[in-house]
Amino acid sequence: MLSKTLKNTAERLLKPVAVIIGKMGIKPNHITVMGLLLTFWASWFIYSKDIYFAFLIGLLASLFDGADGLVARVTKTSSKRGGYLDAVLDRYADCLAFGALILGGWMKPINGIEFISGEMWAMAALIGAFQTSYARAAAERLGISQEGVGIIERPERLFIFGIGLLIGEIMNDVETIITFVVAFLAILGNLTVIQRMSHFWGEAKDE
């Protein structure tokens, strides 16, 4: 999966920075919370139709999103509380991003399938994002690992979302481009859920 490649590359590049952050006494949970605040800021720019600032702040938020876990591993301060906080705040971040698109009026129907509104695509993408995470959590709670299972995870979703916004702004047609991107994320996200359910069904051994 692209997630693993992105994660490994990011860790190699950011590990020296993570070491410095750890020595400064900044805790992984502080980074997690700051990442959510940056996502709120980026979402506000999306809502306000200031896409370049939304992209730049969103990029910074994405770095924070991955930095908390890296700092925790480098400083050997990984904890159940940190993992739980990260998982919960990630869901808030997803809601902020897709909510900003809907409330900002960016979403519109795709030509040829106008019976599906832009807002419906955004909701489908949000549901896929939530269920992608939950499908893995539910499976692993029952003892079945789903690492690497599924076509798309959060890093890919953030990357595609951000690039879609930037391309839309460059082409001066954010509404059309971002609606296609969100529809793409909706399809891939829910396909990932189906893949994870299928994987669990095949691996689960009922007594």
N, CA, C and O of each residue as an XYZ file, in Angstrom:
828
protein
N       0.822     -1.208      0.000
C       0.000      0.000      0.000
C       0.859      1.263      0.000
O       1.989      1.256      0.489
N       0.309      2.350     -0.555
C       1.020      3.629     -0.559
C       1.254      4.121      0.857
O       2.253      4.791      1.120
N       0.332      3.795      1.791
C       0.459      4.245      3.174
C       1.802      3.850      3.768
O       2.465      4.657      4.420
N       2.201      2.597      3.537
C       3.441      2.100      4.116
C       4.634      2.838      3.534
O       5.564      3.193      4.259
N       4.609      3.072      2.217
C       5.699      3.792      1.566
C       5.800      5.219      2.085
O       6.884      5.697      2.415
N       4.640      5.900      2.152
C       4.614      7.265      2.668
C       5.119      7.322      4.103
O       5.889      8.211      4.467
N       4.681      6.370      4.905
C       5.060      6.350      6.320
C       6.559      6.139      6.474
O       7.207      6.852      7.241
N       7.118      5.167      5.754
C       8.546      4.876      5.858
C       9.394      6.051      5.389
O      10.396      6.395      6.016
N       8.977      6.672      4.263
C       9.717      7.826      3.739
C       9.671      8.997      4.711
O      10.687      9.637      4.982
N       8.475      9.266      5.231
C       8.301     10.379      6.175
C       9.121     10.153      7.436
O       9.711     11.093      7.969
N       9.163      8.917      7.919
C       9.908      8.636      9.143
C      11.403      8.849      8.940
O      12.087      9.370      9.821
N      11.908      8.445      7.780
C      13.331      8.644      7.506
C      13.681     10.134      7.467
O      14.719     10.556      7.977
N      12.796     10.917      6.854
C      13.067     12.343      6.701
C      12.881     13.114      8.004
O      13.618     14.059      8.289
N      11.890     12.702      8.790
C      11.512     13.491      9.965
C      12.096     12.987     11.279
O      11.937     13.634     12.315
N      12.773     11.835     11.249
C      13.297     11.281     12.495
C      14.243     12.237     13.218
O      14.132     12.379     14.435
N      15.184     12.908     12.510
C      16.059     13.859     13.224
C      15.269     14.986     13.887
O      15.607     15.429     14.984
N      14.211     15.444     13.209
C      13.378     16.499     13.784
C      12.653     15.979     15.019
O      12.517     16.691     16.014
N      12.186     14.725     14.947
C      11.470     14.131     16.077
C      12.372     14.019     17.296
O      11.926     14.222     18.425
N      13.633     13.699     17.071
C      14.590     13.611     18.178
C      14.744     14.974     18.855
O      14.766     15.070     20.082
N      14.850     16.019     18.043
C      14.985     17.384     18.587
C      13.737     17.774     19.374
O      13.825     18.339     20.465
N      12.565     17.461     18.799
C      11.302     17.786     19.476
C      11.219     17.087     20.824
O      10.796     17.676     21.819
N      11.634     15.810     20.841
C      11.613     15.060     22.090
C      12.519     15.666     23.137
O      12.162     15.718     24.314
N      13.704     16.130     22.719
C      14.647     16.743     23.651
C      14.136     18.079     24.178
O      14.532     18.522     25.256
N      13.251     18.720     23.407
C      12.669     20.000     23.851
C      11.589     19.799     24.893
O      11.103     20.762     25.486
N      11.211     18.543     25.119
C      10.200     18.255     26.126
C       8.768     18.309     25.616
O       7.821     18.247     26.400
N       8.610     18.423     24.297
C       7.264     18.442     23.715
C       6.730     17.022     23.655
O       7.376     16.141     23.088
N       5.566     16.790     24.228
C       4.990     15.450     24.309
C       4.194     15.114     23.050
O       3.652     16.009     22.401
N       4.120     13.823     22.701
C       3.321     13.404     21.537
C       1.867     13.873     21.598
O       1.293     14.245     20.574
N       1.270     13.858     22.787
C      -0.120     14.295     22.916
C      -0.282     15.782     22.602
O      -1.314     16.202     22.080
N       0.741     16.574     22.922
C       0.704     18.000     22.587
C       0.649     18.168     21.063
O      -0.087     19.008     20.545
N       1.444     17.351     20.357
C       1.477     17.408     18.897
C       0.140     16.980     18.314
O      -0.338     17.570     17.345
N      -0.467     15.949     18.906
C      -1.778     15.464     18.443
C      -2.829     16.567     18.522
O      -3.585     16.792     17.577
N      -2.864     17.244     19.656
C      -3.840     18.321     19.848
C      -3.553     19.481     18.901
O      -4.481     20.057     18.332
N      -2.286     19.829     18.725
C      -1.921     20.912     17.813
C      -2.321     20.567     16.378
O      -2.739     21.440     15.618
N      -2.192     19.297     16.015
C      -2.604     18.869     14.682
C      -4.081     19.109     14.444
O      -4.480     19.528     13.357
N      -4.903     18.844     15.467
C      -6.341     19.091     15.333
C      -6.621     20.583     15.195
O      -7.463     20.989     14.394
N      -5.920     21.395     15.972
C      -6.120     22.846     15.888
C      -5.741     23.370     14.505
O      -6.424     24.235     13.956
N      -4.659     22.848     13.950
C      -4.252     23.247     12.602
C      -5.279     22.795     11.564
O      -5.550     23.510     10.599
N      -5.849     21.605     11.768
C      -6.893     21.124     10.854
C      -8.115     22.033     10.916
O      -8.730     22.329      9.892
N      -8.463     22.474     12.123
C      -9.577     23.418     12.267
C      -9.280     24.705     11.498
O     -10.154     25.245     10.820
N      -8.056     25.187     11.606
C      -7.638     26.406     10.915
C      -7.711     26.209      9.404
O      -8.236     27.061      8.687
N      -7.182     25.078      8.919
C      -7.239     24.791      7.482
C      -8.679     24.677      7.000
O      -9.021     25.150      5.916
N      -9.520     24.043      7.817
C     -10.931     23.890      7.445
C     -11.633     25.239      7.385
O     -12.518     25.451      6.556
N     -11.236     26.142      8.261
C     -11.807     27.488      8.226
C     -11.453     28.187      6.918
O     -12.284     28.883      6.335
N     -10.229     28.002      6.465
C      -9.818     28.586      5.187
C     -10.586     27.950      4.022
O     -10.928     28.638      3.059
N     -10.857     26.642      4.104
C     -11.670     25.992      3.071
C     -13.060     26.627      3.055
O     -13.583     26.990      2.001
N     -13.636     26.751      4.232
C     -14.971     27.358      4.353
C     -14.976     28.790      3.831
O     -15.945     29.236      3.216
N     -13.872     29.508      4.085
C     -13.776     30.909      3.663
C     -13.318     31.058      2.213
O     -13.169     32.172      1.711
N     -13.095     29.916      1.545
C     -12.690     29.883      0.129
C     -11.311     30.500     -0.105
O     -11.074     31.150     -1.123
N     -10.425     30.291      0.836
C      -9.035     30.723      0.703
C      -8.186     29.457      0.576
O      -7.586     28.996      1.547
N      -8.149     28.908     -0.633
C      -7.641     27.560     -0.842
C      -6.130     27.447     -0.644
O      -5.665     26.453     -0.087
N      -5.360     28.429     -1.081
C      -3.905     28.330     -0.927
C      -3.507     28.243      0.552
O      -2.658     27.435      0.929
N      -4.126     29.079      1.375
C      -3.847     29.009      2.804
C      -4.352     27.688      3.377
O      -3.700     27.099      4.239
N      -5.505     27.218      2.908
C      -6.040     25.942      3.371
C      -5.067     24.812      3.055
O      -4.844     23.925      3.879
N      -4.489     24.854      1.854
C      -3.545     23.811      1.451
C      -2.293     23.852      2.322
O      -1.835     22.812      2.796
N      -1.734     25.045      2.538
C      -0.496     25.164      3.297
C      -0.681     24.759      4.758
O       0.139     24.031      5.317
N      -1.763     25.236      5.368
C      -2.024     24.879      6.769
C      -2.387     23.405      6.872
O      -2.004     22.733      7.829
N      -3.135     22.898      5.878
C      -3.475     21.478      5.860
C      -2.244     20.601      5.732
O      -2.168     19.534      6.341
N      -1.273     21.054      4.935
C      -0.016     20.316      4.802
C       0.717     20.254      6.137
O       1.249     19.212      6.518
N       0.739     21.373      6.835
C       1.368     21.416      8.151
C       0.635     20.504      9.132
O       1.260     19.806      9.931
N      -0.703     20.519      9.063
C      -1.497     19.652      9.935
C      -1.196     18.180      9.661
O      -1.154     17.370     10.586
N      -0.988     17.835      8.389
C      -0.668     16.452      8.029
C       0.672     16.023      8.620
O       0.833     14.885      9.062
N       1.639     16.956      8.622
C       2.932     16.663      9.217
C       2.782     16.403     10.719
O       3.393     15.482     11.261
N       1.976     17.213     11.374
C       1.721     17.006     12.798
C       1.001     15.684     13.032
O       1.230     15.007     14.034
N       0.121     15.325     12.088
C      -0.654     14.097     12.210
C       0.256     12.871     12.272
O      -0.036     11.903     12.974
N       1.359     12.925     11.530
C       2.292     11.802     11.558
C       3.395     11.952     12.584
O       4.011     10.967     12.991
N       3.646     13.191     13.006
C       4.769     13.456     13.908
C       4.524     12.945     15.321
O       5.471     12.560     16.007
N       3.263     12.932     15.772
C       3.004     12.513     17.153
C       3.458     11.074     17.387
O       4.131     10.777     18.374
N       3.081     10.187     16.468
C       3.481      8.793     16.617
C       4.985      8.611     16.490
O       5.577      7.799     17.202
N       5.608      9.368     15.582
C       7.051      9.265     15.385
C       7.802      9.724     16.632
O       8.753      9.073     17.066
N       7.369     10.848     17.207
C       8.009     11.344     18.433
C       7.828     10.336     19.568
O       8.744     10.112     20.359
N       6.645      9.732     19.641
C       6.384      8.737     20.684
C       7.329      7.539     20.547
O       7.829      7.014     21.542
N       7.568      7.115     19.300
C       8.463      5.967     19.095
C       9.918      6.337     19.374
O      10.653      5.569     19.995
N      10.328      7.517     18.911
C      11.717      7.948     19.094
C      12.043      8.137     20.575
O      13.128      7.776     21.031
N      11.094      8.707     21.321
C      11.322      8.988     22.740
C      10.856      7.857     23.643
O      10.949      7.939     24.868
N      10.345      6.781     23.005
C       9.862      5.611     23.757
C       8.795      6.004     24.780
O       8.809      5.555     25.926
N       7.867      6.860     24.329
C       6.770      7.298     25.202
C       5.414      6.897     24.633
O       4.395      7.503     24.967
N       5.397      5.883     23.779
C       4.112      5.393     23.243
C       3.230      4.921     24.394
O       3.709      4.321     25.355
N       1.937      5.202     24.281
C       1.019      4.815     25.359
C      -0.370      4.533     24.797
O      -0.712      4.970     23.698
N      -1.147      3.807     25.557
C      -2.524      3.539     25.166
C      -3.332      4.839     25.120
O      -4.170      5.025     24.237
N      -3.077      5.727     26.068
C      -3.781      7.007     26.090
C      -3.478      7.816     24.836
O      -4.372      8.423     24.247
N      -2.207      7.822     24.432
C      -1.820      8.565     23.239
C      -2.464      8.007     21.983
O      -2.937      8.763     21.134
N      -2.484      6.673     21.861
C      -3.113      6.045     20.709
C      -4.601      6.327     20.654
O      -5.168      6.563     19.587
N      -5.227      6.297     21.827
C      -6.669      6.573     21.902
C      -6.969      8.015     21.527
O      -7.888      8.285     20.754
N      -6.181      8.954     22.084
C      -6.390     10.375     21.781
C      -6.209     10.637     20.291
O      -6.995     11.368     19.688
N      -5.182     10.046     19.698
C      -4.912     10.230     18.280
C      -6.074      9.728     17.426
O      -6.492     10.396     16.480
N      -6.593      8.546     17.764
C      -7.693      7.963     16.988
C      -8.955      8.821     17.072
O      -9.635      9.034     16.068
N      -9.264      9.310     18.270
C     -10.478     10.116     18.453
C     -10.355     11.461     17.736
O     -11.281     11.879     17.042
N      -9.223     12.136     17.898
C      -9.057     13.452     17.282
C      -8.963     13.359     15.758
O      -9.339     14.297     15.054
N      -8.464     12.235     15.249
C      -8.456     12.040     13.791
C      -9.870     12.051     13.228
O     -10.100     12.569     12.135
N     -10.811     11.488     13.960
C     -12.204     11.474     13.492
C     -12.782     12.893     13.491
O     -13.533     13.260     12.587
N     -12.431     13.688     14.506
C     -12.855     15.091     14.510
C     -12.262     15.831     13.317
O     -12.939     16.645     12.688
N     -11.002     15.550     13.007
C     -10.340     16.209     11.878
C     -11.049     15.873     10.567
O     -11.240     16.746      9.721
N     -11.439     14.608     10.401
C     -12.171     14.215      9.193
C     -13.489     14.986      9.078
O     -13.854     15.459      8.002
N     -14.187     15.103     10.193
C     -15.465     15.831     10.190
C     -15.261     17.300      9.828
O     -16.054     17.873      9.081
N     -14.209     17.903     10.352
C     -13.940     19.313     10.073
C     -13.685     19.534      8.586
O     -14.219     20.471      7.992
N     -12.867     18.669      7.985
C     -12.502     18.847      6.577
C     -13.706     18.695      5.655
O     -13.963     19.561      4.819
N     -14.437     17.605      5.802
C     -15.590     17.388      4.922
C     -16.731     18.343      5.253
O     -17.476     18.757      4.364
N     -16.870     18.695      6.534
C     -17.891     19.661      6.918
C     -17.634     21.024      6.304
O     -18.571     21.715      5.903
N     -16.357     21.418      6.228
C     -16.008     22.710      5.621
C     -16.377     22.731      4.143
O     -16.821     23.758      3.631
N     -16.197     21.608      3.455
C     -16.578     21.537      2.039
C     -18.086     21.716      1.862
O     -18.541     22.440      0.977
N     -18.846     21.043      2.719
C     -20.307     21.124      2.609
C     -20.801     22.517      2.986
O     -21.557     23.131      2.233
N     -20.380     23.021      4.146
C     -20.856     24.316      4.619
C     -20.326     25.466      3.766
O     -20.959     26.518      3.669
N     -19.165     25.262      3.150
C     -18.597     26.295      2.298
C     -19.210     26.343      0.913
O     -18.897     27.238      0.127
N     -20.082     25.391      0.603
C     -20.763     25.387     -0.686
C     -19.904     24.916     -1.848
O     -20.178     25.261     -2.997
N     -18.856     24.123     -1.562
C     -17.969     23.676     -2.625
C     -18.529     22.511     -3.432
O     -18.178     22.336     -4.599
N     -19.382     21.726     -2.825
C     -19.832     20.486     -3.458
C     -20.991     20.738     -4.422
O     -21.907     21.505     -4.127
N     -20.931     20.069     -5.589
C     -22.014     20.178     -6.555
C     -22.172     18.845     -7.278
O     -21.249     18.030     -7.250
N     -23.315     18.594     -7.926
C     -23.505     17.307     -8.618
C     -22.509     17.132     -9.762
O     -22.037     18.106    -10.349
N     -22.203     15.884    -10.062
C     -21.342     15.550    -11.193
C     -22.208     15.392    -12.435
O     -23.248     14.735    -12.396
N     -21.776     15.993    -13.529
C     -22.545     15.911    -14.776
C     -22.804     14.450    -15.168
O     -21.899     13.616    -15.186
N     -24.060     14.179    -15.477
C     -24.444     12.834    -15.879
C     -25.052     12.029    -14.757
O     -25.814     11.095    -15.006
N     -24.727     12.378    -13.519
C     -25.325     11.683    -12.370
C     -25.797     12.733    -11.356
O     -25.464     12.685    -10.171
N     -26.574     13.666    -11.867
C     -27.032     14.785    -11.037
C     -27.942     14.365     -9.891
O     -28.156     15.127     -8.948
N     -28.482     13.142     -9.976
C     -29.368     12.693     -8.897
C     -28.582     12.448     -7.600
O     -29.173     12.312     -6.529
N     -27.256     12.393     -7.705
C     -26.413     12.310     -6.506
C     -25.843     13.706     -6.260
O     -25.030     14.197     -7.043
N     -26.263     14.329     -5.192
C     -25.800     15.695     -4.913
C     -24.353     15.685     -4.433
O     -23.834     14.659     -3.992
N     -23.721     16.838     -4.528
C     -22.356     16.954     -4.041
C     -22.260     16.659     -2.554
O     -21.300     16.039     -2.095
N     -23.262     17.106     -1.802
C     -23.277     16.858     -0.363
C     -23.367     15.359     -0.051
O     -22.801     14.887      0.935
N     -24.074     14.629     -0.891
C     -24.170     13.179     -0.703
C     -22.816     12.511     -0.910
O     -22.462     11.582     -0.184
N     -22.051     12.987     -1.909
C     -20.703     12.457     -2.111
C     -19.830     12.726     -0.890
O     -19.073     11.856     -0.461
N     -19.935     13.931     -0.331
C     -19.135     14.287      0.840
C     -19.501     13.411      2.039
O     -18.624     12.962      2.777
N     -20.793     13.173      2.227
C     -21.225     12.317      3.328
C     -20.737     10.883      3.124
O     -20.314     10.225      4.074
N     -20.799     10.403      1.880
C     -20.330      9.049      1.585
C     -18.832      8.921      1.848
O     -18.370      7.894      2.347
N     -18.072      9.971      1.510
C     -16.633      9.958      1.761
C     -16.341      9.975      3.258
O     -15.434      9.285      3.725
N     -17.106     10.759      4.005
C     -16.928     10.826      5.452
C     -17.267      9.481      6.096
O     -16.550      9.014      6.981
N     -18.358      8.865      5.651
C     -18.734      7.540      6.166
C     -17.637      6.526      5.871
O     -17.278      5.722      6.731
N     -17.101      6.568      4.640
C     -16.018      5.662      4.290
C     -14.797      5.866      5.167
O     -14.151      4.900      5.573
N     -14.474      7.138      5.464
C     -13.326      7.447      6.316
C     -13.526      6.881      7.725
O     -12.616      6.279      8.296
N     -14.710      7.077      8.270
C     -15.004      6.572      9.609
C     -14.973      5.048      9.642
O     -14.367      4.447     10.529
N     -15.637      4.429      8.661
C     -15.767      2.986      8.663
C     -14.453      2.279      8.335
O     -14.230      1.150      8.771
N     -13.585      2.939      7.569
C     -12.260      2.374      7.310
C     -11.522      2.176      8.619
O     -10.934      1.121      8.857
N     -11.553      3.198      9.470
C     -10.897      3.114     10.758
C     -11.590      2.118     11.680
O     -10.937      1.325     12.359
N     -12.924      2.169     11.695
C     -13.657      1.299     12.620
C     -13.540     -0.166     12.235
O     -13.438     -1.028     13.108
N     -13.552     -0.459     10.934
C     -13.462     -1.850     10.487
C     -12.169     -2.486     10.992
O     -12.163     -3.638     11.428
N     -11.082     -1.730     10.930
C      -9.806     -2.256     11.427
C      -9.829     -2.394     12.943
O      -9.399     -3.411     13.488
N     -10.338     -1.359     13.627
C     -10.371     -1.398     15.091
C     -11.214     -2.571     15.588
O     -10.830     -3.257     16.535
N     -12.366     -2.801     14.947
C     -13.248     -3.891     15.368
C     -12.588     -5.239     15.138
O     -12.693     -6.133     15.978
N     -11.899     -5.397     13.990
C     -11.240     -6.670     13.686
C     -10.093     -6.940     14.660
O      -9.942     -8.054     15.162
N      -9.288     -5.908     14.921
C      -8.131     -6.106     15.781
C      -8.534     -6.293     17.235
O      -7.818     -6.939     18.000
N      -9.674     -5.733     17.620
C     -10.192     -5.982     18.968
C     -10.556     -7.451     19.152
O     -10.523     -7.983     20.262
N     -10.904     -8.094     18.039
C     -11.256     -9.513     18.068
C     -10.072    -10.404     17.689
O     -10.235    -11.599     17.445
N      -8.877     -9.804     17.645
C      -7.670    -10.591     17.491
C      -7.174    -10.811     16.079
O      -6.296    -11.648     15.866
N      -7.711    -10.081     15.094
C      -7.288    -10.250     13.701
C      -6.675     -8.952     13.193
O      -7.361     -7.938     13.071
N      -5.385     -8.990     12.900
C      -4.686     -7.805     12.402
C      -5.132     -7.466     10.983
O      -5.322     -8.353     10.151
N      -5.293     -6.182     10.720
C      -5.642     -5.737      9.378
C      -4.649     -4.700      8.862
O      -4.994     -3.845      8.047
N      -3.427     -4.788      9.343
C      -2.394     -3.879      8.865
C      -2.140     -4.118      7.378
O      -1.880     -5.245      6.959
N      -2.218     -3.060      6.594
C      -1.981     -3.171      5.162
C      -3.148     -3.692      4.359
O      -3.021     -3.904      3.153
N      -4.300     -3.907      5.007
C      -5.479     -4.409      4.300
C      -6.310     -3.239      3.792
O      -6.662     -2.354      4.571
N      -6.625     -3.217      2.526
C      -7.465     -2.161      1.968
C      -6.705     -1.251      1.023
O      -5.487     -1.100      1.122
N      -7.437     -0.656      0.118
C      -6.821      0.121     -0.966
C      -6.435      1.528     -0.555
O      -5.553      2.125     -1.172
N      -7.083      2.082      0.487
C      -6.771      3.461      0.874
C      -6.905      3.624      2.379
O      -7.818      3.083      3.003
N      -5.964      4.390      2.954
C      -6.005      4.724      4.364
C      -5.873      6.238      4.516
O      -5.924      6.974      3.530
N      -5.707      6.688      5.736
C      -5.737      8.125      6.000
C      -4.632      8.912      5.286
O      -4.917      9.980      4.745
N      -3.388      8.431      5.263
C      -2.349      9.223      4.570
C      -2.684      9.477      3.106
O      -2.530     10.596      2.618
N      -3.149      8.428      2.395
C      -3.531      8.618      0.994
C      -4.701      9.586      0.870
O      -4.737     10.430     -0.026
N      -5.653      9.448      1.784
C      -6.847     10.295      1.733
C      -6.473     11.768      1.895
O      -6.969     12.624      1.162
N      -5.602     12.058      2.851
C      -5.165     13.436      3.067
C      -4.399     13.970      1.858
O      -4.584     15.116      1.450
N      -3.539     13.124      1.293
C      -2.737     13.528      0.144
C      -3.630     13.855     -1.055
O      -3.474     14.902     -1.683
N      -4.557     12.962     -1.365
C      -5.453     13.157     -2.511
C      -6.345     14.381     -2.297
O      -6.563     15.170     -3.216
N      -6.852     14.526     -1.088
C      -7.720     15.655     -0.746
C      -6.980     16.980     -0.955
O      -7.500     17.899     -1.586
N      -5.761     17.063     -0.415
C      -4.987     18.298     -0.525
C      -4.605     18.633     -1.958
O      -4.712     19.784     -2.382
N      -4.160     17.629     -2.699
C      -3.783     17.852     -4.096
C      -4.998     18.256     -4.923
O      -4.895     19.089     -5.824
N      -6.144     17.666     -4.614
C      -7.370     18.033     -5.321
C      -7.731     19.490     -5.124
O      -8.107     20.177     -6.074
N      -7.618     19.966     -3.885
C      -7.886     21.377     -3.604
C      -6.929     22.280     -4.379
O      -7.343     23.268     -4.985
N      -5.648     21.927     -4.351
C      -4.640     22.760     -5.003
C      -4.844     22.806     -6.519
O      -4.778     23.876     -7.123
N      -5.092     21.644     -7.133
C      -5.321     21.600     -8.580
C      -6.577     22.389     -8.948
O      -6.600     23.108     -9.947
N      -7.619     22.245     -8.128
C      -8.853     22.978     -8.387
C      -8.647     24.474     -8.356
O      -9.211     25.201     -9.173
N      -7.833     24.943     -7.407
C      -7.555     26.375     -7.298
C      -6.716     26.850     -8.483
O      -6.968     27.919     -9.040
N      -5.718     26.053     -8.866
C      -4.870     26.422     -9.996
C      -5.689     26.511    -11.286
O      -5.479     27.406    -12.104
N      -6.626     25.568    -11.459
C      -7.463     25.538    -12.659
C      -8.665     26.467    -12.555
O      -9.458     26.585    -13.488
N      -8.788     27.133    -11.393
C      -9.890     28.062    -11.148
C     -11.256     27.373    -11.260
O     -12.223     27.954    -11.752
N     -11.309     26.126    -10.792
C     -12.559     25.370    -10.818
C     -12.572     24.377     -9.652
O     -12.666     23.165     -9.844
N     -12.476     24.929     -8.440
C     -12.384     24.086     -7.253
C     -13.623     23.208     -7.094
O     -13.511     22.037     -6.730
N     -14.802     23.764     -7.364
C     -16.038     23.011     -7.153
C     -16.058     21.716     -7.954
O     -16.369     20.652     -7.417
N     -15.727     21.806     -9.240
C     -15.758     20.615    -10.084
C     -14.696     19.609     -9.676
O     -14.982     18.423     -9.506
N     -13.456     20.094     -9.519
C     -12.340     19.199     -9.204
C     -12.528     18.536     -7.859
O     -12.355     17.323     -7.739
N     -12.880     19.312     -6.835
C     -12.982     18.735     -5.499
C     -14.169     17.789     -5.397
O     -14.121     16.831     -4.625
N     -15.235     18.034     -6.155
C     -16.356     17.098     -6.139
C     -15.938     15.756     -6.720
O     -16.297     14.710     -6.180
N     -15.181     15.775     -7.818
C     -14.667     14.527     -8.390
C     -13.732     13.830     -7.397
O     -13.788     12.612     -7.232
N     -12.882     14.606     -6.745
C     -11.944     14.028     -5.781
C     -12.684     13.387     -4.614
O     -12.358     12.273     -4.203
N     -13.674     14.088     -4.085
C     -14.432     13.562     -2.954
C     -15.225     12.320     -3.365
O     -15.324     11.367     -2.593
N     -15.788     12.326     -4.573
C     -16.488     11.145     -5.067
C     -15.524      9.963     -5.173
O     -15.870      8.833     -4.828
N     -14.314     10.239     -5.652
C     -13.274      9.209     -5.754
C     -12.943      8.653     -4.370
O     -12.816      7.441     -4.196
N     -12.803      9.549     -3.385
C     -12.513      9.125     -2.020
C     -13.671      8.325     -1.422
O     -13.461      7.369     -0.676
N     -14.891      8.731     -1.761
C     -16.063      8.006     -1.266
C     -16.060      6.572     -1.772
O     -16.304      5.639     -1.006
N     -15.785      6.395     -3.051
C     -15.775      5.055     -3.643
C     -14.638      4.212     -3.056
O     -14.856      3.079     -2.628
N     -13.422      4.774     -3.039
C     -12.280      4.016     -2.539
C     -12.396      3.731     -1.045
O     -12.028      2.650     -0.585
N     -12.909      4.706     -0.284
C     -13.042      4.514      1.150
C     -13.987      3.388      1.491
O     -13.677      2.539      2.327
N     -15.135      3.376      0.849
C     -16.102      2.323      1.150
C     -15.681      0.986      0.554
O     -16.040     -0.066      1.083
N     -14.919      1.015     -0.547
C     -14.346     -0.221     -1.076
C     -13.345     -0.806     -0.076
O     -13.270     -2.023      0.088
N     -12.586      0.051      0.582
C     -11.649     -0.401      1.612
C     -12.384     -1.087      2.753
O     -11.927     -2.105      3.272
N     -13.523     -0.525      3.141
C     -14.327     -1.143      4.197
C     -14.757     -2.550      3.779
O     -14.672     -3.493      4.566
N     -15.213     -2.680      2.548
C     -15.630     -3.992      2.050
C     -14.450     -4.960      2.051
O     -14.600     -6.122      2.430
N     -13.270     -4.482      1.625
C     -12.075     -5.329      1.637
C     -11.746     -5.797      3.052
O     -11.390     -6.957      3.257
N     -11.861     -4.916      4.007
C     -11.531     -5.279      5.383
C     -12.561     -6.220      5.979
O     -12.215     -7.124      6.739
N     -13.806     -6.017      5.642
C     -14.837     -6.949      6.100
C     -14.610     -8.338      5.499
O     -14.733     -9.353      6.184
N     -14.277     -8.361      4.208
C     -14.021     -9.639      3.539
C     -12.813    -10.339      4.154
O     -12.829    -11.550      4.377
N     -11.763     -9.557      4.424
C     -10.564    -10.121      5.044
C     -10.887    -10.705      6.409
O     -10.468    -11.817      6.731
N     -11.633     -9.952      7.214
C     -12.001    -10.443      8.544
C     -12.826    -11.720      8.444
O     -12.596    -12.677      9.184
N     -13.789    -11.729      7.524
C     -14.675    -12.883      7.377
C     -13.883    -14.140      7.018
O     -14.190    -15.243      7.471
N     -12.855    -13.941      6.193
C     -12.050    -15.084      5.794
C     -11.109    -15.575      6.883
O     -10.779    -16.759      6.942
N     -10.670    -14.640      7.763
C      -9.702    -14.986      8.798
C     -10.356    -15.439     10.096
O      -9.764    -16.210     10.851
N     -11.560    -14.973     10.360
C     -12.222    -15.276     11.633
C     -12.564    -16.750     11.733
O     -13.062    -17.351     10.781
N     -12.295    -17.315     12.874
C     -12.613    -18.715     13.124
C     -13.582    -18.796     14.297
O     -13.193    -18.668     15.458
N     -14.845    -19.011     13.968
C     -15.837    -19.121     15.026
C     -15.744    -20.494     15.692
O     -15.556    -21.520     15.038
N     -15.883    -20.469     17.009
C     -15.836    -21.726     17.739
C     -17.166    -22.467     17.615
O     -17.320    -23.556     18.168
